[in-house]
Amino acid sequence: MDKERGTFSGKLGFVLSAAGASVGLGNIWRFPYLAAKYGGGVFLLIYIILALTFGYTMIVSETAIGRMTGRSPVGAFRYFGNSLKLKFGGWINAVIPVLIVPYYSVIGGWVSKYLFEYIRGNGVLLADDSYFGSFISQPGPTIFWFVFFAACTIAVIAAGVDKGIERISKLLMPVLVILSLITAAYSVTRPGAMEGVLYFLVPDLSRFSWMAVVAALGQMFYSLSCAMGILITFGSYMKKDVDIEASTVQVEIFDTAIAIMAGLMIIPAVFAYSGGDANVLKSGPSLMFVMLPKVFNSMGMGTLIGIVFFLLVFFAALTSAIALSESAASTMEDELRLSRGKSSAAMFIITIALGLLSCLGFNVLGFVQMAGMGILDMFDFLTNSVMMPVSAITICLLVLKVCGTDAVIREVTISSEFKRKPIYLFVLRYLAVVFILVILISSVLSAAGVIQI
């Protein structure tokens, strides 16, 4: 006899939990440096259009499948048959979070360390060019902070759906919004920052490029937590009277608003610090851990703003890690018949085992390379650039070829008017798979050095 499945208490619980899954390092770390690199306002415009079309279609599909079946990814695919193709679709959706959480927790550990140092008043130390490289080259400190972040994540998962993930999301997401408003307001009022505001918010079509479209497509895909099993799992916790379409719109708005706020936190601050120096704007992943401490150090109240910013990033990283871990733990409960406590413990053990490899990849195991990538980058490439696009294709094919769009429409219209049904059907039938193939092919070509994203 199947045990009773946990549920969100209502629409707010789902929206804040799904928003927590979406709002993570992808928004606050990745989005600003991609926007800075690919023309500011043009990139933002492209991103919003894609989120309202392709992103909307994927969220509705996954959430509806989850609620329709009442199961986590493996069981959701098996609900429609037991063929090898369906088994593959279910398991690739289920495995992705298991592989992402470990290396994501390593980065979460870096954020925790920076927050701790800012609280100690060591902002000047963090602004040193060599600090970040020195920190990640030390096994002991990086492992300590990684385990700390992973333990915070699993503690929430062990508490269950309503008492764990929903409760922490209801607490942290409003705090995250307040912190982002404070940080952005401070950033845009710095001398010289307004030029950065205009660069980020006002589209300049002369800066348009197809690589900006590809980058925005990839960012939107990852930022909205599509094809990670999360939305199927969360959909399975959703009650039948919760409006899927309205919830999807609110998640889109929340995710995009935080991404915009992150851009307003970082890009104007960089303009104020460097006058819009192209090399600083295009410094990529190092922007948050290397350049921003320099920016904060050049400001009045730099230590305070550093605390607020990294507290914001910590909360965002934590909510996403919780959502990823919840999807993995739910699969273990459903497929292995483990209790919540045992599935949480199993996820913690896996996180530590694989996360240690990523930690040591910057020091002891630094010699391990594949296509020029270290261990953490290899995990990131495998999951984000290969497995997630493949997973998304399986979801699209499940809806188009197996369960049928009519079944999804019936599920959505139980509680929704489905006003954007024409957009949903057009994107799913004619654009979604093409979009996903663009992400997959461009990511592989980028890793091979053929193109640069």
C-alpha positions as CSV (number, residue, x, y, z in Angstrom):
1,M,0.0,0.0,0.0
2,D,1.4,3.4,-1.0
3,K,2.0,5.9,1.8
4,E,0.2,9.2,1.7
5,R,2.0,11.7,-0.4
6,G,3.1,15.1,1.0
7,T,1.4,18.1,-0.5
8,F,1.8,21.9,-0.5
9,S,-0.8,23.6,1.7
10,G,-2.0,25.7,-1.3
11,K,-1.0,28.0,-4.2
12,L,1.3,30.2,-2.1
13,G,3.3,27.2,-1.0
14,F,3.8,25.9,-4.6
15,V,4.6,29.4,-6.0
16,L,7.2,30.3,-3.4
17,S,8.7,26.8,-3.5
18,A,8.9,26.8,-7.3
19,A,10.2,30.3,-7.2
20,G,12.8,29.3,-4.7
21,A,13.9,26.5,-7.1
22,S,14.2,29.0,-9.9
23,V,15.8,31.8,-8.0
24,G,19.3,30.7,-7.4
25,L,22.9,31.2,-8.5
26,G,21.7,31.2,-12.1
27,N,19.8,34.4,-11.5
28,I,22.2,36.3,-9.2
29,W,25.5,35.0,-10.5
30,R,25.1,33.9,-14.1
31,F,22.4,36.3,-15.4
32,P,24.2,39.6,-14.7
33,Y,27.5,38.6,-16.3
34,L,25.7,37.2,-19.4
35,A,23.6,40.4,-19.6
36,A,26.7,42.5,-19.3
37,K,28.5,40.5,-21.9
38,Y,25.7,40.4,-24.5
39,G,24.5,43.9,-24.7
40,G,22.6,44.6,-21.6
41,G,19.0,45.7,-22.5
42,V,19.0,43.6,-25.7
43,F,19.8,40.4,-23.7
44,L,17.2,41.3,-21.1
45,L,14.5,41.8,-23.8
46,I,15.4,38.5,-25.5
47,Y,15.3,36.7,-22.1
48,I,11.9,38.0,-21.2
49,I,10.4,37.0,-24.6
50,L,11.8,33.5,-24.3
51,A,10.6,33.1,-20.6
52,L,7.1,34.1,-21.6
53,T,7.0,31.5,-24.4
54,F,9.3,28.6,-24.2
55,G,9.8,28.9,-20.4
56,Y,6.0,29.1,-19.9
57,T,5.5,26.0,-22.0
58,M,8.0,23.9,-20.2
59,I,6.8,24.9,-16.7
60,V,3.1,24.2,-17.6
61,S,4.0,20.8,-19.1
62,E,6.1,19.6,-16.2
63,T,3.8,20.8,-13.5
64,A,0.7,19.3,-15.2
65,I,2.5,15.9,-15.7
66,G,3.4,15.9,-12.0
67,R,-0.1,16.7,-10.8
68,M,-1.7,14.4,-13.3
69,T,0.3,11.4,-12.1
70,G,1.0,12.3,-8.5
71,R,4.5,10.9,-8.8
72,S,8.1,12.0,-9.0
73,P,9.8,11.8,-12.4
74,V,10.4,8.1,-12.8
75,G,6.9,7.2,-11.7
76,A,5.4,10.0,-13.7
77,F,6.9,8.6,-17.0
78,R,6.1,5.0,-16.0
79,Y,2.5,6.1,-15.5
80,F,2.1,6.3,-19.3
81,G,3.8,3.0,-20.0
82,N,6.8,0.8,-19.3
83,S,8.8,1.0,-22.5
84,L,12.5,1.5,-22.5
85,K,12.1,5.1,-23.9
86,L,9.8,6.1,-21.0
87,K,12.1,4.5,-18.4
88,F,15.0,6.5,-19.9
89,G,12.9,9.8,-19.8
90,G,12.0,9.2,-16.2
91,W,15.4,8.3,-14.9
92,I,17.3,11.1,-16.7
93,N,15.0,13.6,-15.1
94,A,15.6,11.9,-11.7
95,V,19.4,11.6,-11.9
96,I,20.1,15.2,-12.9
97,P,19.4,16.7,-9.4
98,V,21.5,14.0,-7.8
99,L,24.5,15.1,-9.9
100,I,23.8,18.9,-9.6
101,V,23.4,19.1,-5.8
102,P,27.0,18.1,-5.0
103,Y,28.8,20.6,-7.1
104,Y,26.2,23.3,-6.5
105,S,26.8,22.8,-2.7
106,V,30.5,23.4,-3.3
107,I,29.7,26.8,-4.8
108,G,27.2,27.4,-2.0
109,G,30.1,26.7,0.4
110,W,32.1,29.5,-1.3
111,V,29.2,31.9,-0.9
112,S,28.9,30.8,2.8
113,K,32.6,31.5,3.3
114,Y,32.4,35.0,1.7
115,L,29.4,35.8,3.9
116,F,31.2,34.7,7.0
117,E,34.3,36.8,6.1
118,Y,32.2,39.9,5.4
119,I,30.4,39.5,8.8
120,R,33.9,39.3,10.4
121,G,34.8,42.6,8.7
122,N,37.3,41.2,6.2
123,G,36.0,42.9,3.1
124,V,39.5,44.3,2.3
125,L,40.9,40.8,2.4
126,L,38.3,39.5,0.0
127,A,39.0,42.3,-2.4
128,D,42.6,41.0,-2.9
129,D,43.2,39.6,-6.4
130,S,44.6,36.4,-5.1
131,Y,42.1,35.6,-2.3
132,F,39.6,33.5,-4.2
133,G,42.2,31.4,-6.0
134,S,44.0,30.9,-2.7
135,F,40.8,29.9,-0.9
136,I,39.7,27.2,-3.3
137,S,43.2,25.8,-3.6
138,Q,43.0,24.7,0.1
139,P,41.2,21.4,0.7
140,G,40.4,21.9,4.4
141,P,38.5,25.2,4.2
142,T,36.6,24.4,1.0
143,I,35.5,21.0,2.3
144,F,34.3,22.5,5.6
145,W,32.2,25.2,4.0
146,F,30.8,22.7,1.4
147,V,29.7,20.3,4.2
148,F,28.2,23.2,6.1
149,F,26.1,24.2,3.1
150,A,25.1,20.6,2.3
151,A,24.0,20.0,5.9
152,C,21.8,23.1,5.8
153,T,20.1,21.9,2.7
154,I,19.5,18.3,3.9
155,A,18.2,19.5,7.2
156,V,15.3,21.2,5.5
157,I,14.6,18.2,3.2
158,A,14.4,15.8,6.2
159,A,11.6,17.9,7.6
160,G,9.3,17.0,4.7
161,V,7.2,19.0,2.2
162,D,5.0,21.3,4.2
163,K,7.2,21.5,7.3
164,G,10.4,21.7,5.4
165,I,10.6,23.1,1.9
166,E,7.4,25.0,2.0
167,R,8.0,26.6,5.4
168,I,11.6,27.6,4.5
169,S,10.5,29.0,1.1
170,K,7.8,31.1,2.8
171,L,10.4,32.5,5.1
172,L,13.3,33.0,2.8
173,M,11.7,34.2,-0.4
174,P,10.2,37.4,1.0
175,V,13.5,38.1,2.8
176,L,15.3,37.5,-0.5
177,V,13.1,40.1,-2.2
178,I,13.7,42.7,0.5
179,L,17.5,42.1,0.4
180,S,17.6,42.4,-3.4
181,L,15.7,45.7,-3.2
182,I,18.0,47.1,-0.6
183,T,21.1,46.0,-2.6
184,A,19.8,47.2,-5.9
185,A,18.7,50.6,-4.5
186,Y,22.2,51.2,-3.0
187,S,23.9,50.1,-6.2
188,V,21.9,52.3,-8.6
189,T,22.4,55.4,-6.5
190,R,26.2,55.2,-6.6
191,P,28.0,58.0,-8.6
192,G,28.3,56.9,-12.2
193,A,25.9,54.0,-11.8
194,M,23.1,55.4,-13.9
195,E,25.0,54.7,-17.1
196,G,25.0,51.0,-16.1
197,V,21.2,51.2,-15.4
198,L,20.6,52.5,-18.9
199,Y,22.9,49.9,-20.4
200,F,21.0,47.1,-18.6
201,L,17.4,48.3,-19.0
202,V,17.3,50.1,-22.4
203,P,17.7,47.8,-25.4
204,D,20.2,49.0,-28.0
205,L,19.5,46.9,-31.1
206,S,23.0,47.7,-32.5
207,R,24.2,45.3,-29.8
208,F,22.0,42.4,-31.0
209,S,23.7,39.2,-31.9
210,W,22.6,35.6,-32.4
211,M,25.0,34.5,-29.7
212,A,23.0,36.7,-27.4
213,V,19.9,34.7,-28.3
214,V,21.6,31.4,-27.7
215,A,23.0,32.7,-24.4
216,A,19.6,34.0,-23.3
217,L,17.9,30.8,-24.3
218,G,20.3,28.7,-22.3
219,Q,20.0,31.0,-19.3
220,M,16.2,31.0,-19.3
221,F,16.2,27.2,-19.6
222,Y,18.4,26.7,-16.5
223,S,17.0,29.6,-14.5
224,L,13.4,28.4,-14.6
225,S,14.5,24.9,-13.4
226,C,13.2,23.2,-16.4
227,A,14.0,19.5,-17.1
228,M,15.6,18.8,-13.7
229,G,12.7,16.8,-12.3
230,I,11.9,19.6,-9.9
231,L,8.7,20.9,-11.5
232,I,7.3,17.4,-12.0
233,T,8.0,16.6,-8.3
234,F,6.5,19.9,-7.1
235,G,3.5,19.4,-9.4
236,S,2.9,16.0,-7.7
237,Y,2.6,17.9,-4.4
238,M,0.1,20.4,-5.9
239,K,-3.6,20.1,-5.0
240,K,-6.2,19.9,-7.8
241,D,-7.8,23.3,-7.0
242,V,-4.5,25.2,-7.5
243,D,-4.5,27.2,-10.7
244,I,-1.5,25.9,-12.7
245,E,-1.5,28.7,-15.3
246,A,-1.7,31.5,-12.7
247,S,1.0,29.8,-10.6
248,T,3.2,29.5,-13.6
249,V,2.8,33.2,-14.4
250,Q,3.7,34.1,-10.9
251,V,6.8,31.9,-10.9
252,E,7.9,33.5,-14.2
253,I,7.4,37.0,-12.8
254,F,9.2,36.2,-9.6
255,D,12.2,34.6,-11.4
256,T,12.5,37.3,-14.0
257,A,12.1,40.1,-11.4
258,I,14.9,38.7,-9.2
259,A,17.1,38.3,-12.3
260,I,16.4,42.0,-13.2
261,M,17.2,43.0,-9.6
262,A,20.4,41.0,-9.7
263,G,21.4,42.9,-12.9
264,L,20.6,46.2,-11.1
265,M,22.7,45.1,-8.1
266,I,25.8,44.2,-10.1
267,I,25.9,46.0,-13.5
268,P,25.4,49.6,-12.2
269,A,27.9,48.9,-9.4
270,V,30.5,47.7,-11.9
271,F,29.9,50.9,-14.1
272,A,30.3,53.0,-10.9
273,Y,33.6,51.2,-10.1
274,S,35.1,50.9,-13.6
275,G,33.2,53.3,-15.8
276,G,31.8,50.4,-17.8
277,D,35.2,48.9,-18.6
278,A,34.5,46.0,-21.1
279,N,37.0,43.7,-19.5
280,V,35.3,44.0,-16.1
281,L,31.9,43.6,-17.6
282,K,33.0,40.4,-19.4
283,S,34.9,38.9,-16.6
284,G,32.3,36.1,-16.5
285,P,32.0,33.7,-13.6
286,S,34.7,35.5,-11.6
287,L,32.6,38.6,-11.5
288,M,30.9,37.7,-8.2
289,F,33.9,36.3,-6.3
290,V,36.7,38.4,-7.6
291,M,35.3,41.7,-9.1
292,L,32.4,42.4,-6.8
293,P,34.5,42.4,-3.6
294,K,36.7,45.1,-5.3
295,V,33.5,47.0,-6.1
296,F,32.2,46.8,-2.5
297,N,35.6,47.8,-1.2
298,S,35.5,50.9,-3.2
299,M,32.2,52.0,-1.8
300,G,31.2,53.6,1.4
301,M,29.5,51.1,3.6
302,G,31.2,48.4,1.5
303,T,31.3,45.8,4.4
304,L,27.6,46.2,5.1
305,I,26.6,46.0,1.5
306,G,28.8,42.9,1.1
307,I,27.0,41.2,4.1
308,V,23.6,42.0,2.6
309,F,24.6,40.9,-0.9
310,F,26.2,37.6,0.1
311,L,23.3,36.9,2.5
312,L,21.0,37.3,-0.4
313,V,23.1,35.0,-2.6
314,F,23.3,32.4,0.2
315,F,19.5,32.3,0.6
316,A,19.0,32.0,-3.2
317,A,21.6,29.2,-3.4
318,L,20.0,27.4,-0.5
319,T,16.4,27.5,-1.8
320,S,17.6,26.1,-5.2
321,A,19.7,23.4,-3.5
322,I,16.7,22.4,-1.4
323,A,14.5,22.1,-4.4
324,L,17.0,20.0,-6.3
325,S,17.5,17.8,-3.2
326,E,13.8,17.4,-2.7
327,S,13.3,16.1,-6.2
328,A,16.1,13.5,-5.7
329,A,14.8,12.5,-2.2
330,S,11.2,12.2,-3.6
331,T,12.4,9.7,-6.2
332,M,14.2,7.7,-3.6
333,E,11.1,7.6,-1.5
334,D,8.9,6.5,-4.4
335,E,11.2,4.1,-6.2
336,L,13.2,2.6,-3.4
337,R,10.4,2.8,-0.8
338,L,12.7,4.7,1.7
339,S,11.4,6.8,4.5
340,R,11.9,10.6,4.4
341,G,14.7,10.3,7.0
342,K,16.5,7.5,5.0
343,S,16.1,9.2,1.7
344,S,17.5,12.5,3.1
345,A,20.4,10.6,4.7
346,A,21.1,8.8,1.3
347,M,21.0,12.1,-0.5
348,F,23.4,13.6,2.0
349,I,25.9,10.7,1.6
350,I,25.8,11.1,-2.2
351,T,26.2,14.8,-2.0
352,I,29.3,14.5,0.2
353,A,30.9,11.8,-1.9
354,L,30.5,13.6,-5.2
355,G,30.9,17.0,-3.8
356,L,34.3,16.1,-2.4
357,L,35.5,15.3,-5.9
358,S,34.5,18.9,-7.0
359,C,36.2,20.4,-3.9
360,L,39.4,18.5,-4.5
361,G,39.3,19.3,-8.2
362,F,40.8,22.7,-7.4
363,N,43.7,21.3,-5.4
364,V,44.5,17.6,-4.8
365,L,42.8,16.3,-7.9
366,G,43.6,19.4,-10.0
367,F,45.4,17.1,-12.5
368,V,42.0,15.5,-13.5
369,Q,40.9,17.2,-16.7
370,M,38.6,16.5,-19.5
371,A,38.4,18.7,-22.6
372,G,40.2,21.3,-20.6
373,M,37.6,21.2,-17.8
374,G,38.2,20.4,-14.1
375,I,35.9,18.1,-12.1
376,L,33.3,20.7,-11.1
377,D,33.1,22.1,-14.6
378,M,32.8,18.6,-16.0
379,F,29.8,17.9,-13.7
380,D,28.3,21.3,-14.7
381,F,28.8,20.6,-18.4
382,L,27.4,17.1,-18.2
383,T,24.2,18.0,-16.4
384,N,23.4,21.5,-17.7
385,S,24.7,21.3,-21.3
386,V,24.0,17.7,-22.2
387,M,21.6,15.9,-19.8
388,M,19.1,18.8,-19.2
389,P,18.5,19.4,-23.0
390,V,18.0,15.7,-23.5
391,S,15.7,15.5,-20.5
392,A,13.7,18.4,-21.9
393,I,13.3,16.7,-25.2
394,T,11.9,13.6,-23.4
395,I,9.3,15.8,-21.7
396,C,8.3,17.4,-25.0
397,L,8.0,14.0,-26.7
398,L,6.1,12.6,-23.7
399,V,3.4,15.3,-24.1
400,L,3.4,15.3,-27.9
401,K,3.6,11.6,-28.7
402,V,2.5,9.6,-25.6
403,C,0.1,11.3,-23.2
404,G,-1.0,13.9,-25.8
405,T,-1.6,17.6,-25.5
406,D,-5.3,17.0,-24.8
407,A,-4.4,15.2,-21.5
408,V,-2.2,18.2,-20.4
409,I,-5.0,20.7,-21.4
410,R,-7.5,18.7,-19.4
411,E,-5.3,18.7,-16.3
412,V,-4.6,22.4,-16.6
413,T,-8.2,23.4,-17.1
414,I,-9.3,21.5,-14.0
415,S,-8.4,24.7,-12.1
416,S,-7.3,27.2,-14.9
417,E,-8.8,29.1,-17.8
418,F,-5.6,28.4,-19.7
419,K,-5.7,31.7,-21.5
420,R,-2.4,31.2,-23.2
421,K,-3.2,27.8,-24.6
422,P,-2.6,28.9,-28.2
423,I,0.9,30.0,-27.3
424,Y,1.5,26.8,-25.3
425,L,0.4,24.6,-28.2
426,F,2.4,26.6,-30.9
427,V,5.6,26.6,-28.9
428,L,5.3,22.9,-27.9
429,R,4.5,21.7,-31.4
430,Y,6.8,23.9,-33.5
431,L,9.5,25.6,-31.5
432,A,10.3,23.8,-28.2
433,V,12.4,20.9,-29.6
434,V,14.2,23.3,-32.0
435,F,15.1,25.6,-29.1
436,I,16.4,22.7,-27.0
437,L,18.5,21.4,-29.9
438,V,20.0,24.8,-30.3
439,I,21.0,24.8,-26.6
440,L,22.4,21.3,-26.8
441,I,24.4,21.8,-30.0
442,S,25.7,25.3,-29.1
443,S,26.8,24.1,-25.7
444,V,28.7,21.1,-27.1
445,L,30.3,23.4,-29.8
446,S,31.2,25.9,-27.1
447,A,32.9,23.2,-25.0
448,A,34.8,22.0,-28.0
449,G,36.0,25.6,-28.6
450,V,34.2,26.0,-31.9
451,I,32.1,28.9,-30.7
452,Q,32.2,31.1,-27.5
453,I,29.2,31.6,-25.2
